[in-house]
């Protein structure tokens, strides 16, 4: 709309007559006059209506779309130190009337509904300020990721979602009838980012991944996004960790800069970043958990959720003033077929996880780049080389020593904001039960 003022800019318009437009968030009818709270993408504003204007709204429900023109005046406040403004309405125009009662009350500060109700009514519940704030933060994470990668001179790639075979092996993929042939929805962009790394040396992107998960827990999605990265001519794993630390730092800084209002609204405290993210092997992490927390899981091949929480929220903060930690040297049994074994100890791999906000947020490491080694590894994993023809062709025709990582967008958003379920960090979640809206 021409000449429209956003609500966030109203304090600078004191004494002026302006037009705002948005949704009717709530209405109080005091008979002779009333108060309408208007919501736009930037915030909420109180407007004062006369009896005639109240009559215009008679029979209409919240979420009616309005254009309101009036004078901006200082709002009376119980706290003299608070300088707030409101609008004395001179003209009210109904742009889109809402007659039906809205199924969820979104005019309250907190949406007090069950998760299924929240998601079933996503069309409406996304309009709540706290719900909108979640995905503003998510957008800032993407912005920070792209900004960092662009400055390094890496090339953004847009990966396909249809594939001729399972990307990672296993049975957790969706079959698609593709003109009478069987295709799958891609489980990951691994093949494609390695192919394009062989062209541009450094590539990144935001991929779509699909997993036919059989569960609908707080951790499971069937469709999700991943920040992808792959880089060639890598000397060692430290080079990859330096890139990842840099991009995580920029993502956190971007959230802090662009989403100060949202972070305050959601009552979120970002973790300390320290001078350098600590690096610790899986063995050392389990030993520290035993020695300092008194819990012995040293015989386990992985970190338990409790160990992940302790490592990033207690150990790393105490010893390094940092809420993130790299855990390296994972066993080959816990890693995919393309992850490079450690030449000094073939039972381990040159790979890492980043633990932050109390849980794993990313995996990465060096890749196998020689054809014979990759073929042997596929067979060793019990997979059929015929299912990975394109992948092996890439190795036949030369790719440099390389590596990369992937960060789950929804999982990272969930962890940054302390949400209890990854579906809360997914704007339109898909799981074994949900396929709408």
Residue pairs with C-beta under 8 A, 6 or more apart in sequence:
1 19
1 21
1 67
3 19
4 19
4 20
4 21
5 13
5 18
5 19
5 20
6 20
6 40
6 41
6 42
6 43
7 20
7 22
7 38
7 39
7 40
7 42
7 43
7 44
7 45
8 42
8 43
9 42
10 18
10 20
10 45
10 72
10 85
10 87
11 83
11 84
11 85
13 72
13 85
14 72
14 73
14 74
14 85
15 71
15 72
15 73
16 71
16 72
17 69
17 70
17 71
17 72
17 90
18 69
18 70
18 72
18 87
19 67
19 68
19 69
20 38
20 40
20 45
20 47
20 67
20 68
20 87
21 40
21 65
21 66
21 67
21 68
21 95
22 38
22 39
22 40
22 41
22 45
22 65
22 66
23 38
23 39
23 40
23 62
23 63
23 64
23 65
23 66
23 127
24 36
24 37
24 38
24 39
24 57
24 60
24 61
24 62
24 63
24 64
24 65
24 66
24 98
25 37
25 38
25 39
25 44
25 62
25 106
25 107
26 36
26 37
26 62
26 107
27 34
27 35
27 36
27 37
27 57
27 62
28 34
28 35
28 36
29 54
31 51
32 50
32 51
33 48
33 49
33 50
33 51
33 54
34 48
34 49
34 53
34 54
35 46
35 47
35 48
35 49
36 46
36 47
36 49
36 57
36 66
36 68
36 89
37 44
37 45
37 46
37 47
37 107
38 44
38 45
38 47
38 66
38 68
39 45
39 127
39 129
41 132
43 129
43 261
44 129
45 85
45 86
45 87
46 75
46 86
46 87
47 68
47 70
47 86
47 87
47 88
47 89
48 70
48 86
48 87
48 88
48 89
49 57
49 89
49 92
50 89
53 89
53 92
56 92
56 94
57 64
57 92
57 94
59 99
60 94
60 97
60 98
60 99
61 98
61 99
61 100
61 101
61 102
62 98
62 102
62 106
62 107
63 98
63 102
63 106
63 124
63 127
64 94
64 96
64 97
64 98
65 94
65 95
65 96
65 98
66 92
66 93
66 94
66 95
67 92
67 93
67 95
68 87
68 89
68 91
68 92
68 93
69 89
69 90
69 91
69 92
70 87
70 88
70 89
70 90
70 91
71 87
71 88
71 90
72 85
72 86
72 87
73 85
73 86
73 87
73 88
74 83
74 84
74 85
74 86
75 84
75 85
75 86
77 83
77 84
102 124
103 121
103 124
104 111
104 113
104 117
104 118
104 121
104 124
104 125
105 111
106 124
106 125
106 127
106 128
110 130
111 118
111 125
111 128
111 130
111 131
113 121
113 125
115 421
115 423
115 424
118 125
118 131
118 424
119 125
119 423
119 429
119 434
122 427
122 428
122 437
123 437
125 131
126 132
126 135
126 427
129 265
130 265
130 266
133 259
133 261
133 262
133 265
133 266
134 262
134 266
134 413
134 417
134 419
134 424
134 425
135 427
136 258
136 259
136 262
137 255
137 259
137 262
137 263
137 266
137 413
137 416
137 417
138 409
138 413
138 425
138 427
140 251
140 254
140 255
140 258
140 259
141 251
141 254
141 255
141 409
141 412
141 413
141 416
142 206
142 227
142 409
143 254
143 258
144 247
144 250
144 251
144 252
144 253
144 254
144 255
145 204
145 206
145 227
145 247
145 250
145 251
145 407
146 156
146 204
147 250
147 254
148 246
148 247
148 250
148 251
149 156
149 204
149 229
149 247
150 156
152 202
152 243
153 202
154 200
154 202
154 203
154 204
154 229
154 231
155 196
155 200
155 202
155 203
155 204
156 203
156 204
156 205
157 189
157 192
157 193
157 196
157 200
157 203
157 204
157 205
157 228
158 205
159 186
159 189
159 192
159 193
159 205
159 207
159 208
159 228
160 186
160 192
161 185
161 186
161 208
161 210
162 176
162 178
162 183
162 184
162 185
162 186
163 183
163 184
163 185
163 186
163 191
164 183
164 184
164 390
165 184
165 387
165 388
165 389
166 173
166 184
166 187
166 387
167 173
167 184
167 186
167 187
167 188
167 189
167 190
167 191
168 187
168 188
168 190
168 336
169 336
169 337
169 381
169 383
169 387
171 212
172 187
172 211
172 212
172 213
173 184
173 185
173 187
173 210
173 211
173 212
174 184
174 185
174 210
174 212
174 222
175 182
175 183
175 184
176 182
176 183
176 184
176 185
177 183
185 210
186 192
186 207
186 208
186 209
186 210
187 209
187 210
187 211
188 207
188 209
188 226
188 406
189 205
189 207
189 209
189 226
189 228
189 406
190 336
190 338
191 390
191 391
191 394
193 203
193 205
193 207
193 228
193 229
193 230
193 404
194 230
194 338
194 367
194 391
194 394
194 399
194 402
194 404
195 390
195 394
196 203
196 230
197 203
197 230
197 231
197 232
197 399
197 402
197 404
198 232
198 394
198 398
198 399
198 400
201 231
201 232
201 233
201 400
202 230
202 231
202 232
203 228
203 229
203 230
203 231
204 227
204 228
204 229
204 230
205 228
206 225
206 226
206 227
206 228
206 409
207 225
207 226
207 228
207 406
208 223
208 224
208 225
209 223
209 224
209 225
209 226
210 222
210 223
211 221
211 222
211 224
212 222
213 220
213 221
213 222
213 431
213 432
214 432
215 431
215 432
216 431
216 432
216 433
216 434
218 420
218 421
218 422
218 423
219 422
220 422
220 431
220 432
221 410
221 422
221 423
221 426
221 429
221 430
221 431
222 430
222 431
222 432
223 429
223 430
224 408
224 409
224 410
224 411
224 426
225 408
225 409
225 410
226 406
226 407
226 408
226 409
227 247
227 406
227 407
227 408
227 409
227 412
228 404
228 406
229 243
229 244
229 247
229 364
229 404
229 405
229 406
230 367
230 402
230 403
230 404
231 239
231 240
231 243
231 402
231 403
231 404
232 399
232 400
232 401
232 402
233 400
233 401
233 402
234 240
234 366
234 400
234 401
234 402
234 403
235 401
236 350
236 366
237 328
237 350
237 351
237 352
237 365
237 366
237 403
238 279
239 403
240 352
240 364
240 365
240 366
240 403
240 404
240 405
241 277
241 279
241 326
241 352
241 364
244 354
244 362
244 364
244 405
244 407
245 276
245 277
245 324
245 326
248 277
248 324
248 354
248 356
249 273
251 412
252 270
252 273
255 263
255 270
255 416
256 263
256 270
263 270
266 417
268 416
268 417
268 418
270 323
270 416
271 312
271 313
271 317
271 322
271 323
271 324
271 356
271 357
272 317
272 321
272 322
272 323
273 322
273 323
273 324
274 316
274 320
274 321
274 322
275 320
275 321
276 320
276 322
277 320
277 322
277 324
277 325
277 326
277 354
278 316
278 319
278 320
278 322
278 325
278 326
279 325
279 326
279 328
279 352
280 288
280 311
280 325
280 326
280 327
280 328
281 327
281 328
281 329
282 302
282 303
282 327
282 328
282 329
282 330
282 331
283 298
283 329
285 303
285 307
285 311
285 325
285 327
286 297
286 298
286 300
286 303
286 307
287 298
288 311
288 315
289 295
289 297
289 307
289 310
289 311
289 315
290 296
290 297
290 298
292 315
293 310
293 314
295 306
295 307
295 310
297 303
297 304
297 307
301 331
301 333
301 334
302 334
303 311
303 327
303 353
303 355
303 360
305 359
308 355
308 358
308 359
308 360
309 358
309 359
311 325
311 327
311 355
312 323
312 324
312 325
312 355
312 356
312 357
312 358
312 359
313 323
313 357
313 358
315 325
316 322
316 323
316 324
316 325
316 355
317 323
323 356
323 357
324 354
324 355
324 356
325 354
325 355
325 356
326 352
326 353
326 354
327 352
327 353
327 354
327 355
328 351
328 352
329 342
329 348
329 349
329 351
330 348
330 349
330 351
330 352
330 353
330 365
331 347
331 348
331 349
332 339
332 341
332 346
332 347
332 348
332 349
335 349
335 351
335 365
337 374
337 377
337 378
337 380
337 381
337 383
338 367
338 368
338 374
338 377
338 391
339 349
339 350
339 351
339 365
339 366
339 367
339 368
340 349
340 350
340 351
340 365
340 366
340 367
340 368
340 369
340 403
341 347
341 348
341 349
341 350
341 368
341 377
342 348
342 349
342 350
349 365
349 366
350 365
350 366
350 403
351 363
351 364
351 365
351 366
352 363
352 364
352 365
352 405
353 360
353 362
353 363
353 364
354 360
354 361
354 362
354 364
354 405
354 407
355 361
356 415
357 415
357 416
357 418
358 415
359 411
359 415
361 407
361 408
361 411
361 412
361 415
362 405
362 406
362 407
362 408
362 412
363 405
363 406
364 403
364 404
364 405
364 406
365 403
365 405
366 401
366 402
366 403
367 402
367 403
367 404
368 374
368 377
368 395
369 395
369 399
369 400
369 401
369 402
370 395
371 392
371 395
371 396
374 391
374 392
374 395
375 385
375 392
375 395
378 384
378 385
378 388
378 392
379 385
385 392
410 422
410 425
410 426
411 422
411 425
413 419
413 425
414 421
414 422
414 424
414 425
417 425
419 425
422 429
423 429
423 431
428 437
